[in-house]
Amino acid sequence: MGPLRPRSAILGAWLLLAAAAVLGCSPATPTQSAASPTTLPPTAAPTFTPLPSASPSSPPPVSFVWAARPDAFPGEDGASLTSVAAGPAGLLAVSARDGGEGSPTRRLWSSTDGLTWQSIKPTGLPDRVYISGLWGAAGLYWLRGSLPDSDDPGILYRSSDGLTWRSARAMKSDVFNLSVVDGCESSTVARNACSVFLTGTKDVDGVIWRSTDGGDTWAKASVADATGWKGTQDAAPVEILGIIATSDGLLAYGNGLANASDTGGYLQSRFWRSTDGGVTWSRVPNAAPLGELLVHDVTVADQQVVAVGEGVADQIAVALRSTDGGRTWARAATSGIAADGNLSQVLIGGDGYVGLGFANPAAVDDFPLHESVWTSVDGASWSTGPAGDLEGGIVDDAVRFGDLIIAVGRAWTTEVTGTWEAPFGPAVWTRRT
């Protein structure tokens, strides 16, 4: 999915998903490789055992290396890779850049190894379509596309190879913060047998839809205590950002006010559990320290769940961990330094957890954005690594791909990483787990 960039946590912040991209009106694209699609090995969780206590840990330094610089994406000056997804045919990514008339333009790129990328021209989508999301789930690729210059709310499309797309369901104009995930553990091989879920916000309420037939039909799940607040002018939605499989059920996560009747305060993390495959969901009691976190991402390894994001008021990195499937939580140790930024995404590495985030330049008086790589052996204590190649750009999304972590975003075309000169363009970094 996608990673999620920090949003304001103050009541009244009502964020709409903007239509993102025009596909099919970009320069001529290279010929797609005739090689047969690569079937990915399952992305298994590491075998390390999380520690029960919050004792300090010193993970080995983590560094990403360049996989593709901006000049590897011809015709994409001024663009960024905003989303990346792993699936049965390899990696797909979406590039976005501002068009000449002020509207964004989009192209799809594919890679079988994360190192070389080719622009593709898919079929089954309208000639011109805005893309507002790209995901890999249940053995398929998914995207939400809508027609430009219209009030069309869009259609959810699916594909097994990234080239040929077909409709999965029509969307509603009042559905926001959409994400597509499945309900299987990361080590599951036959992912096309997984239930697939749509999570998001409908009007101001958190919602989950479930499909057990690969997206042919959908049923709305029963989600307890997911009501948002809406006033005459302001609103505080409940957003459900994603779902993960734990050792004893499913865990959904998102943000909202502490209670629908509470019309003051900050948006904070919310969690829901399901023990019937995602048909019904009950909210995890709003006990400390859930009110300290605006959650952006969640992952699971062995028996431990780790949730990351930022403080509800100070935008400083916050990480929580749970060893009972998300029923109860404890706060992990982070630096507490504004210059280290927040935690916008968390992934599983071979030697622990890897987090990505950036500092808010308004808070640290530092531009360009400072991209941070966080690491933790046990999920209980987190630290940032030394500056590396990510200093040459800004990461928008990342995904686990076999034994690699693939980070995508934008960087500047220079001989020396870390200098900031025009033009910038799409960029990819890798880290072997």
Secondary structure, 3 states (H helix, E strand, C coil): CCCCCCCCCECCCCCCCCCCCCECCCCCCCCCCCCCCCCCCCCCCCCCCCCCCCCCCCCCCCCCEEEECHHHCCCCCCCEEEEEEEECCEEEEEEEEECCCCCEEEEEEEECCCCCCEEECCECCCCCEEEEEEEEECCEEEEEEECCCCCCCCEEEEECCCCECEEEEECCCCEEEEEEEECCCCCCCCHHHCCEEEEEEECCEEEEEEECCCCCCCEECEECCCCCEECCCCEECCEEEEEEEECCEEEEEEEECCCCCCCCCECEEEEEEECCCCCEEEECCCCCCHHHEEEEEEEEECCEEEEEEEECCCCCEEEEEECCCCCCCEECECCCCHHHCCCCEEEEECCEEEEEEECCHHHHCCCCCCEEEEEECCCCECEECCCCHHHHEEEEEEEEECCEEEEEEEEECCCCCCCCCCCEEEEEEEEEC
